[in-house]
Amino acid sequence: MYRRSPNFVQCVHTPQRIAAVIDVLGKDGVVASRPLSGTNLKAADLKVSTTRVSYQQVETVLRNAARLANDPPSRFGPVSGCTS
């Protein structure tokens, strides 16, 4: 069965995942602009109900967050698919 490749730049997702990451990092004193770097998003965009983000933007924020977090594995929970 043919399945079309996912479009990683199409903006169809709500920004809740990104907002949650920004909130966690904010508790560690990280300003929102740092994890949003490279996404063309501003913190204010995350509060607008019509904002949509791409998978690529979510991935960029998660990669930035992993780099910026004081203790990434424990701050963001277990990584899906990983076992100890």
C-alpha positions as CSV (number, residue, x, y, z in Angstrom):
1,M,0.0,0.0,0.0
2,Y,1.4,3.4,-1.0
3,R,1.6,6.0,1.8
4,R,2.4,9.6,1.1
5,S,5.5,10.9,2.9
6,P,4.6,13.1,5.9
7,N,5.0,16.8,5.3
8,F,7.2,18.1,8.1
9,V,6.8,21.8,7.2
10,Q,3.1,22.0,6.9
11,C,1.6,24.0,9.8
12,V,-1.2,21.8,11.1
13,H,-0.4,21.2,14.8
14,T,-1.5,23.3,17.7
15,P,1.4,24.8,19.7
16,Q,0.6,23.1,23.1
17,R,3.6,20.8,23.0
18,I,5.9,23.7,22.4
19,A,4.2,25.8,25.1
20,A,4.6,23.0,27.6
21,V,8.3,22.7,26.9
22,I,8.7,26.5,27.2
23,D,6.9,26.4,30.5
24,V,9.2,23.7,31.9
25,L,12.3,25.5,30.7
26,G,11.0,28.7,32.1
27,K,11.0,27.2,35.6
28,D,14.7,26.6,35.1
29,G,15.2,30.3,34.2
30,V,15.5,29.8,30.4
31,V,13.9,32.6,28.4
32,A,11.4,31.5,25.8
33,S,13.4,32.9,22.9
34,R,16.2,30.4,23.4
35,P,14.2,27.2,22.8
36,L,12.2,28.9,20.0
37,S,15.5,29.8,18.2
38,G,15.3,28.7,14.5
39,T,11.5,28.3,14.5
40,N,10.3,31.8,13.4
41,L,8.0,31.7,16.4
42,K,7.7,34.1,19.3
43,A,6.4,33.3,22.8
44,A,3.3,35.5,22.1
45,D,2.5,33.2,19.1
46,L,1.9,30.3,21.4
47,K,-0.9,32.1,23.1
48,V,-2.9,32.8,20.0
49,S,-5.6,30.2,19.4
50,T,-5.2,30.3,15.6
51,T,-1.5,29.5,15.7
52,R,-0.4,26.3,13.9
53,V,3.1,24.9,14.0
54,S,4.8,22.3,11.9
55,Y,6.4,19.0,13.0
56,Q,9.7,20.6,12.0
57,Q,9.2,23.5,14.4
58,V,8.2,21.1,17.2
59,E,11.3,19.0,16.6
60,T,13.5,22.1,16.6
61,V,12.1,23.2,20.0
62,L,12.6,19.8,21.4
63,R,16.2,19.6,20.2
64,N,16.9,23.1,21.6
65,A,15.2,22.1,24.9
66,A,17.4,19.0,25.2
67,R,20.5,21.2,24.8
68,L,19.3,23.9,27.2
69,A,17.7,21.8,30.0
70,N,19.6,21.3,33.2
71,D,18.8,17.5,33.3
72,P,17.0,16.7,30.0
73,P,15.9,13.0,30.6
74,S,14.3,13.7,33.9
75,R,12.8,17.1,33.0
76,F,11.0,15.9,30.0
77,G,10.1,12.3,31.0
78,P,11.1,9.0,29.4
79,V,11.9,8.9,25.7
80,S,9.2,7.0,23.8
81,G,10.4,3.6,22.8
82,C,13.4,3.5,25.1
83,T,13.8,0.9,27.8
84,S,16.1,0.9,30.8
